[in-house]
Amino acid sequence: MGTIADKLIHLGQTKNEIRDAIISKGVTVSEETTFRDYAGKIREITTDGGETDPPDWVRPKDWLPIEHRVVEGEQKFVGLHAILEDSNFIALSATADYTVDWGDGNIENFTSGALASHVYAFDSFKGADTSGGFRQAIVTVTPQSGQALTSINLQRRHRQPSLTYYSTGWMDIRMSGENMTSLTIGGSTLYHGYLEAFCFIGRNAITSFRRCFSACNLLQSVVINDTSSATDFGYMFASCSALEKVPVFDTSKGMDFGYMFQSCIALKKVPLLDTSNGISFSSMFASCMALQTIPLFDTAKGRSFNGMFLGCTALQTVPVLDTSSGTEFTSMFLECKALKTIPLLNTENGIEFIGMFSSCTLLRTIPLLDTRKGVEFRAMFHSCSVLETVPLLNTSEGVGFSDMFANCGSLRKAAFFGTKNKIDYSSCKFSQPALVEIFKNLASGVVSKTITITNNWGSQLLTVDERAIATNKGWTIVG
């Protein structure tokens, strides 16, 4: 590093490294920010990324207490259930011969797996009114003598005819049982429009939390003391639209985190979960419209990152995730409208990049991603309206480029290396030299392939010789 040129190159690299480090701490650093201003940016870094923790959920005072009804070591399910003026249908099932105390004086026994259903009468619960206008029942499920409770299923439809997709009245649930291997609360058969809190006390043997709280749109408090056996967390909190705070629990064996927080629209931050064995991160945070950043999750084993941040319209920063094993990046940042910069992700094994940055309307450039194995690039930058430059990506294996630059009216530089299939650069902002650079990097020896450059201001300035750079390689120029 003896020459002035070497020192300048080193300085530039150092600046980029510092910039990436600041961004990883949740502070926005634009391309226009000078090196001198980095000190001020560093002062903006806080231990929580600039966001304060949301307040803990406070249980309404007029709800009947159930905290004391379950203790660690028991095999028991206790749920507080809303009682309306009519249509009070309740149903569930359990594995093990079990007993249900419905909380209105009725106690029934059921064989393992059998549907337990009941209808409440509003007048049976006088004096248990809440400020919400409904009354309350405490439901208790226990195994019969000599039995071990291994599953609870709240996605069982009541036997009443003509009931379709309806809301239950579960408000607060507490349970315990070290033999529990399966827990079904959320799902697609019915939803829990009153459920605000859930607590599992002590150990369990549950291996999958897939869709566990899906569509519990009022859920605000979750406590799970043990999830150490679980490998599947897919859709766990999907559509929990009121959820602001995610508990820290053991996800160390987790392999599937797909859609885990999909449509958690109130979620601004998430804790640093152990994702070291994660393979799928598809749509993990899709449509988390309040999410501004995430911690540096361990994603080294991740293969699918499709839609990971799709629709995260408030996302401002992304840490340098380890995506070296990733093959799928389709729609990873689609509609991340507040994202100005992208970290240098390792995409050396990437095959699919369809719509990866589509509708990132503040993105002006991207880093030099390794796309040498890339096959699909369709709509990769669709509607990136302020995108100005794209580095010399290797597209030599690419077969699909349709709509790659549709609605990219600000794009002025995007030469790709080794392109050998039809590609459209129309209605961008390419100058004559920029188009020549594109031609120079096209693959040679192609047959019946077109490159479209219509509605670029530099296309009318190209000379015959400059166009021949492409046509001599077998390309047909349109525009």
C-alpha positions in Angstrom: 0.0 0.0 0.0 2.7 2.4 -1.0 1.3 4.5 -3.7 -1.3 7.3 -3.3 -3.7 5.2 -5.5 -3.3 2.2 -3.2 -4.0 4.4 -0.1 -7.1 5.9 -1.7 -8.5 2.4 -2.5 -7.8 1.3 1.0 -9.5 4.4 2.4 -12.6 3.7 0.2 -12.8 0.2 1.4 -12.5 1.3 5.0 -15.2 3.8 4.5 -17.5 1.1 3.1 -16.8 -1.2 6.0 -17.5 1.5 8.6 -20.7 2.4 6.7 -21.9 -1.2 6.7 -21.1 -1.5 10.5 -23.2 1.7 11.2 -26.1 0.4 9.1 -26.0 -3.0 10.9 -26.7 -1.1 14.1 -29.9 0.3 12.8 -28.8 3.8 11.6 -29.4 4.9 8.1 -26.4 6.1 6.1 -27.1 7.3 2.6 -24.8 7.2 -0.3 -24.5 11.0 -0.1 -23.3 11.0 3.6 -19.7 12.2 3.7 -17.0 10.4 5.7 -16.8 13.5 8.0 -20.5 13.0 8.9 -20.0 9.4 10.0 -19.1 10.5 13.5 -22.6 11.9 14.0 -24.1 8.7 12.6 -22.1 6.7 15.1 -23.6 8.8 17.9 -27.1 7.9 16.7 -26.4 4.2 17.6 -28.3 3.0 20.6 -28.3 -0.4 22.3 -31.9 -1.1 21.0 -31.5 0.3 17.5 -33.3 3.5 18.4 -36.5 1.8 19.3 -37.9 1.4 22.9 -39.5 -1.9 23.9 -43.3 -1.8 23.7 -45.0 -2.0 27.1 -45.9 -5.4 28.6 -49.5 -6.5 28.1 -51.7 -5.7 31.1 -54.4 -8.2 31.9 -57.8 -6.5 32.2 -58.8 -6.1 35.9 -62.3 -7.4 35.3 -61.2 -10.7 33.8 -61.6 -13.7 36.1 -58.2 -14.8 37.5 -56.8 -18.1 36.2 -53.1 -17.7 37.0 -53.3 -19.8 40.2 -55.2 -22.6 38.5 -52.2 -24.1 36.7 -48.8 -24.9 38.2 -45.7 -26.5 36.8 -45.8 -30.3 36.8 -49.6 -30.6 36.3 -51.3 -31.9 33.2 -53.9 -29.3 32.7 -55.4 -26.8 30.3 -57.3 -23.8 31.6 -58.9 -21.2 29.4 -61.0 -18.1 30.0 -63.8 -18.0 27.5 -66.1 -15.1 26.6 -69.8 -15.6 26.9 -72.0 -13.5 24.5 -75.7 -13.0 24.5 -76.2 -15.9 22.1 -74.3 -18.2 19.7 -71.8 -19.4 22.4 -70.4 -22.4 20.8 -67.2 -24.1 22.2 -65.4 -27.2 21.0 -62.0 -28.9 21.4 -60.4 -32.2 21.6 -57.5 -33.8 23.4 -55.3 -36.9 23.1 -55.8 -39.1 26.2 -59.2 -39.9 27.7 -60.0 -36.6 29.2 -62.4 -34.6 31.3 -63.8 -31.1 30.6 -65.2 -28.8 33.3 -67.1 -26.3 31.2 -67.3 -23.8 34.1 -71.1 -23.7 34.2 -71.7 -26.7 36.4 -71.4 -29.2 33.6 -68.5 -31.7 33.7 -68.1 -34.3 30.9 -65.8 -37.2 30.1 -64.5 -37.9 26.6 -62.5 -40.6 25.0 -59.1 -39.7 23.4 -59.5 -37.7 20.2 -63.3 -37.4 20.5 -64.9 -34.0 19.9 -65.9 -32.2 23.1 -68.5 -29.5 22.3 -70.8 -27.3 24.4 -73.2 -24.4 24.1 -73.3 -21.8 26.8 -76.3 -19.8 28.1 -75.6 -16.2 28.8 -77.9 -16.2 31.8 -75.8 -18.9 33.5 -73.0 -16.4 34.2 -74.7 -13.5 36.0 -72.2 -11.4 37.9 -69.3 -12.3 35.6 -69.7 -9.3 33.3 -66.8 -7.4 31.8 -66.4 -3.9 30.5 -66.4 -5.4 27.0 -70.0 -6.4 27.4 -69.5 -10.2 27.6 -69.5 -12.6 30.5 -66.9 -15.3 31.3 -66.5 -19.0 31.8 -63.4 -20.9 33.0 -62.8 -24.1 31.1 -60.6 -26.8 32.5 -59.3 -29.9 30.7 -57.5 -32.7 32.6 -56.6 -36.3 31.7 -58.6 -39.1 33.3 -57.0 -41.4 35.9 -54.0 -43.2 34.5 -53.9 -41.1 31.3 -51.2 -38.7 30.0 -52.4 -35.6 28.2 -50.3 -35.4 24.9 -52.2 -32.9 22.7 -54.8 -30.2 22.7 -56.7 -29.1 19.6 -58.7 -25.8 19.6 -59.2 -26.0 15.8 -62.2 -28.2 16.2 -65.5 -26.9 14.7 -68.6 -27.2 16.9 -71.1 -29.9 15.7 -73.8 -27.2 15.2 -74.9 -27.3 11.5 -74.1 -24.3 9.2 -71.2 -23.0 11.2 -68.4 -22.1 8.8 -65.4 -19.9 9.6 -66.2 -18.3 12.9 -64.5 -16.8 16.0 -64.2 -18.7 19.3 -64.4 -16.9 22.6 -61.1 -17.9 24.1 -59.5 -14.9 25.9 -56.7 -16.2 28.1 -55.1 -19.6 28.1 -52.7 -21.2 30.6 -51.5 -24.8 30.5 -48.9 -27.3 31.6 -47.9 -30.8 30.7 -44.4 -32.3 30.1 -45.9 -35.0 27.9 -47.5 -32.6 25.5 -46.2 -33.4 21.9 -48.8 -31.4 19.9 -50.6 -28.1 20.4 -53.1 -26.7 17.9 -54.5 -23.3 18.7 -54.4 -21.2 15.5 -55.2 -22.5 12.0 -57.7 -22.2 9.1 -60.8 -24.0 10.4 -61.7 -21.2 12.8 -60.0 -18.2 14.4 -59.7 -16.8 17.9 -60.9 -13.2 17.8 -60.8 -12.7 21.6 -57.5 -14.4 22.5 -55.0 -11.9 24.1 -52.7 -14.1 26.2 -51.2 -17.6 26.2 -48.8 -19.2 28.8 -47.3 -22.6 28.8 -45.7 -23.4 32.1 -42.8 -25.8 32.5 -41.5 -28.4 30.1 -43.1 -29.9 27.1 -42.3 -32.3 24.2 -43.8 -30.3 21.4 -41.9 -30.7 18.1 -43.9 -28.3 15.9 -45.4 -24.9 16.6 -46.5 -24.6 13.0 -49.5 -22.2 12.8 -49.7 -22.3 16.6 -51.1 -18.8 16.9 -52.0 -18.1 13.3 -54.9 -15.7 12.9 -55.0 -14.8 16.6 -55.4 -11.2 15.7 -55.7 -9.8 19.3 -52.8 -11.9 20.7 -50.4 -9.6 22.7 -48.8 -11.8 25.3 -47.1 -15.2 24.8 -45.0 -17.0 27.4 -43.4 -20.4 26.5 -41.0 -21.7 29.1 -39.7 -24.6 26.9 -39.7 -25.1 23.2 -36.4 -26.9 23.1 -37.8 -29.9 21.1 -39.4 -27.9 18.3 -38.0 -27.9 14.7 -40.9 -26.2 12.9 -41.9 -22.6 13.6 -43.6 -22.0 10.3 -46.6 -19.5 10.4 -46.3 -19.6 14.2 -47.5 -16.0 14.6 -48.9 -15.4 11.1 -51.6 -12.7 11.1 -51.2 -11.8 14.8 -51.9 -8.3 13.9 -51.9 -6.9 17.4 -48.6 -8.5 18.5 -46.0 -6.0 19.4 -43.7 -8.0 21.6 -42.2 -11.4 20.8 -40.9 -13.6 23.6 -37.4 -15.0 23.6 -37.7 -18.8 23.6 -35.6 -21.8 22.6 -35.6 -22.1 18.8 -32.2 -23.7 18.6 -33.5 -26.8 16.8 -35.6 -24.8 14.4 -35.3 -25.6 10.7 -38.4 -24.0 9.3 -39.0 -20.3 10.1 -41.1 -19.7 7.0 -43.9 -17.2 7.4 -43.2 -17.1 11.2 -44.3 -13.5 11.6 -46.2 -12.9 8.4 -48.6 -10.0 8.6 -47.7 -9.1 12.2 -48.4 -5.5 11.2 -47.8 -4.0 14.7 -44.4 -5.6 15.1 -41.5 -3.1 15.1 -38.7 -5.3 16.4 -37.9 -8.9 17.1 -35.5 -10.5 19.6 -32.3 -12.3 18.5 -33.8 -15.9 18.2 -31.4 -18.8 17.7 -31.9 -19.6 14.0 -28.5 -21.4 13.6 -30.2 -24.6 12.2 -32.7 -22.7 10.0 -33.1 -23.8 6.4 -36.2 -21.9 5.3 -36.6 -18.2 6.0 -39.2 -17.8 3.3 -41.6 -14.9 4.0 -40.4 -14.9 7.7 -41.3 -11.2 8.0 -43.6 -10.8 5.0 -46.0 -7.8 5.4 -44.6 -6.8 8.8 -45.3 -3.2 7.8 -44.0 -1.6 11.0 -40.7 -3.5 11.2 -37.7 -1.2 10.8 -34.8 -3.6 11.3 -33.9 -7.0 12.5 -31.0 -8.4 14.6 -28.1 -10.3 13.0 -29.7 -13.7 12.8 -27.6 -16.8 12.1 -28.7 -17.8 8.7 -25.6 -19.7 7.6 -27.6 -22.9 6.8 -30.5 -21.0 5.1 -31.4 -22.1 1.6 -34.6 -20.2 1.0 -34.9 -16.5 1.5 -37.9 -16.0 -0.8 -40.0 -13.1 0.4 -38.2 -12.8 3.7 -38.9 -9.1 3.9 -41.7 -8.9 1.3 -44.0 -5.9 2.0 -41.9 -4.6 4.9 -42.6 -1.1 3.9 -41.0 0.5 6.9 -37.8 -1.6 6.8 -34.8 0.8 6.8 -31.8 -1.4 7.4 -30.8 -5.0 7.0 -27.7 -6.5 8.6 -25.2 -8.5 6.6 -26.9 -11.9 6.9 -25.0 -15.0 6.0 -26.8 -16.1 2.9 -23.9 -18.2 1.5 -26.0 -21.4 1.3 -29.0 -19.6 -0.2 -30.3 -20.7 -3.6 -33.7 -18.8 -3.6 -33.9 -15.0 -3.3 -37.2 -14.4 -5.1 -39.1 -11.3 -3.8 -36.7 -11.1 -0.8 -37.0 -7.3 -0.6 -40.1 -6.8 -2.8 -41.9 -3.5 -1.8 -39.4 -2.5 0.9 -40.2 1.1 0.1 -38.1 2.6 2.9 -35.0 0.7 2.1 -32.2 2.8 0.6 -29.3 0.5 0.7 -28.6 -3.3 0.5 -25.7 -5.0 2.3 -23.3 -7.1 0.4 -25.1 -10.4 0.8 -23.3 -13.6 -0.2 -25.4 -15.0 -3.1 -22.8 -17.2 -4.6 -25.2 -20.2 -4.7 -28.2 -18.1 -5.8 -30.4 -19.5 -8.6 -33.6 -17.5 -8.4 -33.6 -13.7 -8.1 -37.1 -13.1 -9.4 -38.5 -9.8 -8.1 -35.8 -9.6 -5.5 -35.8 -5.8 -5.3 -39.1 -5.1 -7.1 -40.8 -1.8 -6.0 -37.9 -0.8 -3.7 -38.7 2.8 -4.6 -35.8 4.5 -2.7 -33.1 2.1 -3.8 -30.5 3.9 -6.0 -28.0 1.1 -6.4 -27.1 -2.4 -5.2 -23.7 -4.0 -4.3 -21.9 -6.3 -6.6 -23.8 -9.5 -5.8 -22.4 -12.9 -7.0 -25.0 -14.1 -9.5 -22.8 -16.4 -11.6 -25.2 -19.4 -10.9 -28.4 -17.3 -11.4 -31.0 -18.7 -13.7 -34.1 -16.5 -13.2 -33.8 -12.7 -13.0 -37.4 -11.8 -14.0 -38.7 -8.5 -12.6 -35.6 -8.3 -10.4 -35.7 -4.5 -10.4 -39.3 -4.0 -11.5 -40.6 -0.5 -10.5 -37.4 0.6 -8.8 -38.2 4.1 -9.9 -35.1 5.9 -8.6 -32.6 3.1 -9.3 -29.7 4.7 -11.1 -26.9 2.1 -11.4 -26.5 -1.7 -11.2 -23.0 -3.2 -11.1 -21.6 -5.7 -13.6 -23.6 -8.7 -12.5 -22.7 -12.1 -14.0 -25.8 -13.3 -15.8 -24.1 -15.9 -18.0 -26.5 -18.7 -16.8 -29.6 -16.6 -16.9 -32.6 -17.8 -19.0 -35.3 -15.4 -17.8 -35.0 -11.6 -17.9 -38.6 -10.4 -18.7 -39.6 -7.2 -17.0 -36.3 -7.0 -15.2 -36.1 -3.2 -15.7 -39.8 -2.4 -16.2 -40.6 1.1 -14.8 -37.0 1.9 -14.1 -37.0 5.3 -15.7 -33.9 6.6 -13.8 -31.6 3.7 -14.7 -28.5 4.9 -16.5 -26.0 2.1 -15.9 -26.6 -1.7 -16.0 -24.2 -3.7 -18.0 -24.3 -7.4 -17.3 -21.6 -9.9 -18.1 -22.4 -12.9 -20.3 -26.1 -12.4 -21.0 -27.2 -14.8 -23.7 -31.0 -14.6 -23.6 -33.5 -12.0 -24.6 -33.4 -8.9 -22.4 -35.2 -5.6 -22.4 -33.7 -2.3 -21.4 -36.5 -0.1 -22.9 -37.7 3.2 -21.3 -34.6 3.7 -19.1 -32.1 6.5 -19.1 -29.1 5.0 -20.9 -26.6 7.2 -22.6 -24.7 6.2 -25.8 -21.6 5.1 -23.8 -23.8 3.1 -21.3 -25.4 1.2 -24.2 -22.1 0.5 -25.8 -20.9 -0.9 -22.4 -24.0 -3.2 -22.4 -23.2 -4.4 -25.9 -19.6 -5.1 -25.0 -20.5 -7.4 -22.1 -23.2 -9.4 -24.0 -22.4 -13.1 -24.8 -21.2 -14.0 -28.2 -22.5 -16.6 -30.6 -26.2 -16.3 -29.7 -28.9 -17.2 -32.2 -32.3 -15.4 -32.6 -31.9 -13.3 -29.4 -33.0 -9.7 -29.1 -31.9 -6.8 -26.9 -34.4 -4.0 -26.7 -33.2 -0.4 -26.1 -36.3 1.5 -27.2 -36.9 4.9 -25.5 -33.4 5.4 -24.2 -32.0 8.8 -25.1 -28.6 7.4 -26.1 -30.0 4.9 -28.6 -30.4 7.4 -31.4 -26.8 8.4 -31.0 -25.3 5.0 -31.6 -23.2 4.6 -34.6 -23.3 1.7 -37.0 -20.0 0.4 -35.6 -21.3 0.6 -32.1 -24.4 -1.3 -32.9 -22.3 -3.9 -34.7 -20.7 -4.7 -31.4 -23.9 -6.5 -30.5 -25.1 -7.6 -34.0 -21.7 -9.3 -34.7 -22.3 -11.5 -31.7 -25.6 -12.7 -33.1 -27.9 -10.2 -31.4 -30.9 -8.3 -32.9 -31.2 -4.8 -31.6 -34.7 -3.4 -31.2 -34.8 0.4 -30.8 
